[in-house]
Amino acid sequence: MKWFDNTALTIVIIGALNWLLVGIFRFDLVAFLLGNLSWVSRIIYTLVGLCGLYLISLYGRIDNVPGTQ
């Protein structure tokens, strides 16, 4: 399951970088690459959101990570 956590975290970080670009430069990289609200870009936005929701579970699992005590 660690690979899924790492994949979800990577996707959320990429999404966060996209939001940074939107906030600072008003440049949406996903829309630029895939089209403004095309079905592919909507899938990307949905995946980022789902991964973000999944990573909320890290709060409950963070004490169970070996080597963090």
Backbone as XML, in Angstrom:
<?xml version="1.0"?>
<chain id="A" units="angstrom">
  <residue number="1" name="MET">
    <atom name="N" x="0.813" y="-1.193" z="0.000"/>
    <atom name="CA" x="0.000" y="0.000" z="0.000"/>
    <atom name="C" x="0.862" y="1.263" z="0.000"/>
  </residue>
  <residue number="2" name="LYS">
    <atom name="N" x="2.152" y="1.095" z="0.331"/>
    <atom name="CA" x="3.027" y="2.264" z="0.358"/>
    <atom name="C" x="3.172" y="2.881" z="-1.032"/>
  </residue>
  <residue number="3" name="TRP">
    <atom name="N" x="3.178" y="2.053" z="-2.077"/>
    <atom name="CA" x="3.301" y="2.591" z="-3.438"/>
    <atom name="C" x="2.102" y="3.477" z="-3.762"/>
  </residue>
  <residue number="4" name="PHE">
    <atom name="N" x="0.917" y="3.099" z="-3.264"/>
    <atom name="CA" x="-0.276" y="3.907" z="-3.524"/>
    <atom name="C" x="-0.190" y="5.241" z="-2.781"/>
  </residue>
  <residue number="5" name="ASP">
    <atom name="N" x="0.309" y="5.209" z="-1.550"/>
    <atom name="CA" x="0.504" y="6.451" z="-0.796"/>
    <atom name="C" x="1.476" y="7.369" z="-1.526"/>
  </residue>
  <residue number="6" name="ASN">
    <atom name="N" x="2.574" y="6.798" z="-2.008"/>
    <atom name="CA" x="3.573" y="7.607" z="-2.716"/>
    <atom name="C" x="3.024" y="8.158" z="-4.030"/>
  </residue>
  <residue number="7" name="THR">
    <atom name="N" x="2.262" y="7.346" z="-4.748"/>
    <atom name="CA" x="1.665" y="7.804" z="-6.003"/>
    <atom name="C" x="0.658" y="8.920" z="-5.742"/>
  </residue>
  <residue number="8" name="ALA">
    <atom name="N" x="-0.196" y="8.722" z="-4.741"/>
    <atom name="CA" x="-1.190" y="9.749" z="-4.408"/>
    <atom name="C" x="-0.507" y="11.036" z="-3.972"/>
  </residue>
  <residue number="9" name="LEU">
    <atom name="N" x="0.551" y="10.911" z="-3.176"/>
    <atom name="CA" x="1.266" y="12.102" z="-2.724"/>
    <atom name="C" x="1.914" y="12.830" z="-3.895"/>
  </residue>
  <residue number="10" name="THR">
    <atom name="N" x="2.474" y="12.092" z="-4.841"/>
    <atom name="CA" x="3.080" y="12.706" z="-6.023"/>
    <atom name="C" x="2.040" y="13.454" z="-6.848"/>
  </residue>
  <residue number="11" name="ILE">
    <atom name="N" x="0.881" y="12.852" z="-7.039"/>
    <atom name="CA" x="-0.185" y="13.496" z="-7.805"/>
    <atom name="C" x="-0.665" y="14.762" z="-7.104"/>
  </residue>
  <residue number="12" name="VAL">
    <atom name="N" x="-0.802" y="14.714" z="-5.785"/>
    <atom name="CA" x="-1.246" y="15.894" z="-5.037"/>
    <atom name="C" x="-0.194" y="16.998" z="-5.091"/>
  </residue>
  <residue number="13" name="ILE">
    <atom name="N" x="1.083" y="16.643" z="-5.031"/>
    <atom name="CA" x="2.145" y="17.652" z="-5.134"/>
    <atom name="C" x="2.118" y="18.316" z="-6.508"/>
  </residue>
  <residue number="14" name="ILE">
    <atom name="N" x="1.929" y="17.530" z="-7.561"/>
    <atom name="CA" x="1.825" y="18.107" z="-8.907"/>
    <atom name="C" x="0.614" y="19.040" z="-8.983"/>
  </residue>
  <residue number="15" name="GLY">
    <atom name="N" x="-0.497" y="18.627" z="-8.392"/>
    <atom name="CA" x="-1.680" y="19.485" z="-8.349"/>
    <atom name="C" x="-1.417" y="20.765" z="-7.581"/>
  </residue>
  <residue number="16" name="ALA">
    <atom name="N" x="-0.681" y="20.655" z="-6.483"/>
    <atom name="CA" x="-0.356" y="21.843" z="-5.696"/>
    <atom name="C" x="0.532" y="22.805" z="-6.484"/>
  </residue>
  <residue number="17" name="LEU">
    <atom name="N" x="1.467" y="22.256" z="-7.244"/>
    <atom name="CA" x="2.311" y="23.113" z="-8.093"/>
    <atom name="C" x="1.484" y="23.807" z="-9.168"/>
  </residue>
  <residue number="18" name="ASN">
    <atom name="N" x="0.489" y="23.110" z="-9.704"/>
    <atom name="CA" x="-0.402" y="23.738" z="-10.677"/>
    <atom name="C" x="-1.162" y="24.899" z="-10.034"/>
  </residue>
  <residue number="19" name="TRP">
    <atom name="N" x="-1.662" y="24.682" z="-8.805"/>
    <atom name="CA" x="-2.368" y="25.760" z="-8.114"/>
    <atom name="C" x="-1.433" y="26.924" z="-7.781"/>
  </residue>
  <residue number="20" name="LEU">
    <atom name="N" x="-0.170" y="26.627" z="-7.503"/>
    <atom name="CA" x="0.811" y="27.691" z="-7.280"/>
    <atom name="C" x="0.963" y="28.545" z="-8.533"/>
  </residue>
  <residue number="21" name="LEU">
    <atom name="N" x="1.041" y="27.877" z="-9.684"/>
    <atom name="CA" x="1.133" y="28.615" z="-10.953"/>
    <atom name="C" x="-0.120" y="29.454" z="-11.195"/>
  </residue>
  <residue number="22" name="VAL">
    <atom name="N" x="-1.276" y="28.898" z="-10.877"/>
    <atom name="CA" x="-2.526" y="29.644" z="-11.047"/>
    <atom name="C" x="-2.533" y="30.858" z="-10.126"/>
  </residue>
  <residue number="23" name="GLY">
    <atom name="N" x="-2.136" y="30.667" z="-8.877"/>
    <atom name="CA" x="-2.173" y="31.756" z="-7.902"/>
    <atom name="C" x="-1.190" y="32.870" z="-8.190"/>
  </residue>
  <residue number="24" name="ILE">
    <atom name="N" x="0.009" y="32.517" z="-8.640"/>
    <atom name="CA" x="1.035" y="33.542" z="-8.847"/>
    <atom name="C" x="0.970" y="34.134" z="-10.251"/>
  </residue>
  <residue number="25" name="PHE">
    <atom name="N" x="0.826" y="33.288" z="-11.256"/>
    <atom name="CA" x="0.934" y="33.746" z="-12.643"/>
    <atom name="C" x="-0.367" y="33.678" z="-13.437"/>
  </residue>
  <residue number="26" name="ARG">
    <atom name="N" x="-1.448" y="33.210" z="-12.802"/>
    <atom name="CA" x="-2.715" y="32.986" z="-13.506"/>
    <atom name="C" x="-2.525" y="32.093" z="-14.724"/>
  </residue>
  <residue number="27" name="PHE">
    <atom name="N" x="-1.698" y="31.061" z="-14.534"/>
    <atom name="CA" x="-1.384" y="30.124" z="-15.603"/>
    <atom name="C" x="-1.755" y="28.718" z="-15.153"/>
  </residue>
  <residue number="28" name="ASP">
    <atom name="N" x="-2.740" y="28.125" z="-15.793"/>
    <atom name="CA" x="-3.182" y="26.770" z="-15.467"/>
    <atom name="C" x="-2.480" y="25.805" z="-16.420"/>
  </residue>
  <residue number="29" name="LEU">
    <atom name="N" x="-1.485" y="25.098" z="-15.905"/>
    <atom name="CA" x="-0.679" y="24.204" z="-16.727"/>
    <atom name="C" x="-1.503" y="23.059" z="-17.295"/>
  </residue>
  <residue number="30" name="VAL">
    <atom name="N" x="-2.419" y="22.518" z="-16.504"/>
    <atom name="CA" x="-3.258" y="21.414" z="-16.981"/>
    <atom name="C" x="-4.123" y="21.882" z="-18.148"/>
  </residue>
  <residue number="31" name="ALA">
    <atom name="N" x="-4.743" y="23.028" z="-18.005"/>
    <atom name="CA" x="-5.578" y="23.559" z="-19.085"/>
    <atom name="C" x="-4.732" y="23.888" z="-20.316"/>
  </residue>
  <residue number="32" name="PHE">
    <atom name="N" x="-3.523" y="24.383" z="-20.093"/>
    <atom name="CA" x="-2.631" y="24.709" z="-21.204"/>
    <atom name="C" x="-2.248" y="23.452" z="-21.982"/>
  </residue>
  <residue number="33" name="LEU">
    <atom name="N" x="-1.937" y="22.370" z="-21.255"/>
    <atom name="CA" x="-1.484" y="21.144" z="-21.911"/>
    <atom name="C" x="-2.621" y="20.318" z="-22.496"/>
  </residue>
  <residue number="34" name="LEU">
    <atom name="N" x="-3.773" y="20.296" z="-21.803"/>
    <atom name="CA" x="-4.831" y="19.363" z="-22.174"/>
    <atom name="C" x="-6.122" y="20.025" z="-22.647"/>
  </residue>
  <residue number="35" name="GLY">
    <atom name="N" x="-6.180" y="21.327" z="-22.597"/>
    <atom name="CA" x="-7.399" y="22.021" z="-23.008"/>
    <atom name="C" x="-8.204" y="22.462" z="-21.804"/>
  </residue>
  <residue number="36" name="ASN">
    <atom name="N" x="-8.887" y="23.578" z="-21.972"/>
    <atom name="CA" x="-9.659" y="24.151" z="-20.878"/>
    <atom name="C" x="-10.914" y="23.316" z="-20.631"/>
  </residue>
  <residue number="37" name="LEU">
    <atom name="N" x="-10.918" y="22.569" z="-19.549"/>
    <atom name="CA" x="-12.015" y="21.704" z="-19.123"/>
    <atom name="C" x="-12.409" y="20.677" z="-20.183"/>
  </residue>
  <residue number="38" name="SER">
    <atom name="N" x="-11.395" y="20.152" z="-20.875"/>
    <atom name="CA" x="-11.644" y="19.007" z="-21.751"/>
    <atom name="C" x="-11.891" y="17.795" z="-20.861"/>
  </residue>
  <residue number="39" name="TRP">
    <atom name="N" x="-12.330" y="16.699" z="-21.430"/>
    <atom name="CA" x="-12.613" y="15.533" z="-20.604"/>
    <atom name="C" x="-11.333" y="14.987" z="-19.985"/>
  </residue>
  <residue number="40" name="VAL">
    <atom name="N" x="-10.190" y="15.128" z="-20.675"/>
    <atom name="CA" x="-8.920" y="14.646" z="-20.113"/>
    <atom name="C" x="-8.494" y="15.517" z="-18.927"/>
  </residue>
  <residue number="41" name="SER">
    <atom name="N" x="-8.599" y="16.832" z="-19.073"/>
    <atom name="CA" x="-8.223" y="17.704" z="-17.959"/>
    <atom name="C" x="-9.168" y="17.522" z="-16.777"/>
  </residue>
  <residue number="42" name="ARG">
    <atom name="N" x="-10.438" y="17.259" z="-17.036"/>
    <atom name="CA" x="-11.374" y="17.004" z="-15.941"/>
    <atom name="C" x="-11.011" y="15.723" z="-15.206"/>
  </residue>
  <residue number="43" name="ILE">
    <atom name="N" x="-10.523" y="14.718" z="-15.928"/>
    <atom name="CA" x="-10.064" y="13.483" z="-15.279"/>
    <atom name="C" x="-8.846" y="13.775" z="-14.392"/>
  </residue>
  <residue number="44" name="ILE">
    <atom name="N" x="-7.927" y="14.590" z="-14.893"/>
    <atom name="CA" x="-6.744" y="14.954" z="-14.107"/>
    <atom name="C" x="-7.164" y="15.693" z="-12.837"/>
  </residue>
  <residue number="45" name="TYR">
    <atom name="N" x="-8.041" y="16.685" z="-12.965"/>
    <atom name="CA" x="-8.507" y="17.428" z="-11.785"/>
    <atom name="C" x="-9.205" y="16.486" z="-10.797"/>
  </residue>
  <residue number="46" name="THR">
    <atom name="N" x="-9.977" y="15.543" z="-11.306"/>
    <atom name="CA" x="-10.679" y="14.590" z="-10.446"/>
    <atom name="C" x="-9.696" y="13.687" z="-9.724"/>
  </residue>
  <residue number="47" name="LEU">
    <atom name="N" x="-8.669" y="13.200" z="-10.432"/>
    <atom name="CA" x="-7.656" y="12.360" z="-9.797"/>
    <atom name="C" x="-6.912" y="13.102" z="-8.696"/>
  </residue>
  <residue number="48" name="VAL">
    <atom name="N" x="-6.579" y="14.358" z="-8.945"/>
    <atom name="CA" x="-5.895" y="15.156" z="-7.923"/>
    <atom name="C" x="-6.788" y="15.305" z="-6.695"/>
  </residue>
  <residue number="49" name="GLY">
    <atom name="N" x="-8.063" y="15.596" z="-6.919"/>
    <atom name="CA" x="-8.987" y="15.738" z="-5.800"/>
    <atom name="C" x="-9.187" y="14.451" z="-5.029"/>
  </residue>
  <residue number="50" name="LEU">
    <atom name="N" x="-9.339" y="13.336" z="-5.734"/>
    <atom name="CA" x="-9.508" y="12.044" z="-5.067"/>
    <atom name="C" x="-8.259" y="11.657" z="-4.280"/>
  </residue>
  <residue number="51" name="CYS">
    <atom name="N" x="-7.096" y="11.917" z="-4.848"/>
    <atom name="CA" x="-5.861" y="11.619" z="-4.125"/>
    <atom name="C" x="-5.736" y="12.493" z="-2.878"/>
  </residue>
  <residue number="52" name="GLY">
    <atom name="N" x="-6.141" y="13.734" z="-2.993"/>
    <atom name="CA" x="-6.127" y="14.609" z="-1.816"/>
    <atom name="C" x="-7.048" y="14.105" z="-0.728"/>
  </residue>
  <residue number="53" name="LEU">
    <atom name="N" x="-8.232" y="13.654" z="-1.116"/>
    <atom name="CA" x="-9.159" y="13.096" z="-0.128"/>
    <atom name="C" x="-8.598" y="11.817" z="0.481"/>
  </residue>
  <residue number="54" name="TYR">
    <atom name="N" x="-7.976" y="10.990" z="-0.335"/>
    <atom name="CA" x="-7.375" y="9.762" z="0.179"/>
    <atom name="C" x="-6.277" y="10.073" z="1.195"/>
  </residue>
  <residue number="55" name="LEU">
    <atom name="N" x="-5.477" y="11.093" z="0.917"/>
    <atom name="CA" x="-4.354" y="11.409" z="1.799"/>
    <atom name="C" x="-4.804" y="11.949" z="3.154"/>
  </residue>
  <residue number="56" name="ILE">
    <atom name="N" x="-6.063" y="12.310" z="3.289"/>
    <atom name="CA" x="-6.577" y="12.669" z="4.609"/>
    <atom name="C" x="-6.398" y="11.492" z="5.566"/>
  </residue>
  <residue number="57" name="SER">
    <atom name="N" x="-6.440" y="10.276" z="5.027"/>
    <atom name="CA" x="-6.276" y="9.087" z="5.873"/>
    <atom name="C" x="-4.875" y="8.998" z="6.479"/>
  </residue>
  <residue number="58" name="LEU">
    <atom name="N" x="-3.921" y="9.750" z="5.954"/>
    <atom name="CA" x="-2.586" y="9.745" z="6.543"/>
    <atom name="C" x="-2.602" y="10.246" z="7.977"/>
  </residue>
  <residue number="59" name="TYR">
    <atom name="N" x="-3.519" y="11.128" z="8.301"/>
    <atom name="CA" x="-3.596" y="11.630" z="9.673"/>
    <atom name="C" x="-3.866" y="10.501" z="10.653"/>
  </residue>
  <residue number="60" name="GLY">
    <atom name="N" x="-4.656" y="9.540" z="10.266"/>
    <atom name="CA" x="-4.943" y="8.417" z="11.136"/>
    <atom name="C" x="-3.857" y="7.362" z="11.126"/>
  </residue>
  <residue number="61" name="ARG">
    <atom name="N" x="-3.053" y="7.332" z="10.062"/>
    <atom name="CA" x="-2.031" y="6.294" z="9.917"/>
    <atom name="C" x="-0.633" y="6.775" z="10.251"/>
  </residue>
  <residue number="62" name="ILE">
    <atom name="N" x="-0.453" y="8.049" z="10.479"/>
    <atom name="CA" x="0.894" y="8.592" z="10.640"/>
    <atom name="C" x="1.588" y="8.076" z="11.901"/>
  </residue>
  <residue number="63" name="ASP">
    <atom name="N" x="0.843" y="7.733" z="12.933"/>
    <atom name="CA" x="1.435" y="7.182" z="14.152"/>
    <atom name="C" x="1.840" y="5.726" z="13.964"/>
  </residue>
  <residue number="64" name="ASN">
    <atom name="N" x="1.312" y="5.069" z="12.952"/>
    <atom name="CA" x="1.617" y="3.656" z="12.712"/>
    <atom name="C" x="2.805" y="3.447" z="11.784"/>
  </residue>
  <residue number="65" name="VAL">
    <atom name="N" x="3.440" y="4.515" z="11.334"/>
    <atom name="CA" x="4.569" y="4.396" z="10.408"/>
    <atom name="C" x="5.798" y="3.945" z="11.193"/>
  </residue>
  <residue number="66" name="PRO">
    <atom name="N" x="6.434" y="2.863" z="10.777"/>
    <atom name="CA" x="7.636" y="2.386" z="11.498"/>
    <atom name="C" x="8.758" y="3.407" z="11.450"/>
  </residue>
  <residue number="67" name="GLY">
    <atom name="N" x="9.446" y="3.550" z="12.552"/>
    <atom name="CA" x="10.609" y="4.444" z="12.605"/>
    <atom name="C" x="10.279" y="5.878" z="12.923"/>
  </residue>
  <residue number="68" name="THR">
    <atom name="N" x="9.040" y="6.211" z="13.231"/>
    <atom name="CA" x="8.691" y="7.604" z="13.527"/>
    <atom name="C" x="8.536" y="7.849" z="15.008"/>
  </residue>
  <residue number="69" name="GLN">
    <atom name="N" x="8.848" y="6.859" z="15.835"/>
    <atom name="CA" x="8.656" y="7.048" z="17.273"/>
    <atom name="C" x="9.946" y="7.288" z="17.983"/>
  </residue>
</chain>
